[in-house]
Structure formats: structure tokens, C-alpha cells
Amino acid sequence: MSETTTSHLDLDLAEKVLKIANLHADSELKNAQRAFLPWQFMLSALGLAFTAGAGLAAGVFALMKWKVGG
């Protein structure tokens, strides 16, 4: 084999190794996102609960102000 062919094979091998490393990194990212998914649901539910609670409290105060006439 000539030096050019050897160099070309080395570049092909390096490209394949980098593709495998990229696939591995993508898999690890997907696994990390999958592990975080329950926390996303919990945080969304808490945000919804706080928003609903704030709306309910504002409604109660508005009703009290309307009934009392303050």
C-alpha cells in the first residue's frame, strides 16, 4: 500500500470512531433526558397548582372586596 492509501484508511477509521463517539454521546443525552422527565412533570404540576392557587386567592379577595364594598 502506498502512503496515500494508508493515510486515507487512517482518516476513514478516525471518521468512524468519531461517528461512534457521537452516537454514544447522543444515547447518553437521551438517557439523561429520560431520567429528567418525571421532574418535568412534577415542576409543571407545581407551577399549575401555584398559578391556580394565586388565581383562586385573587378571586376570593375580589369577591370579598365586592361584597364588603371596600
Contacts in CASP RR format, 6 or more apart in sequence:
PFRMAT RR
TARGET T0000
AUTHOR 0000-0000-0000
METHOD contacts of the structure
MODEL  1
MSETTTSHLDLDLAEKVLKIANLHADSELKNAQRAFLPWQFMLSALGLAF
TAGAGLAAGVFALMKWKVGG
1 9 0 8 1.000
END
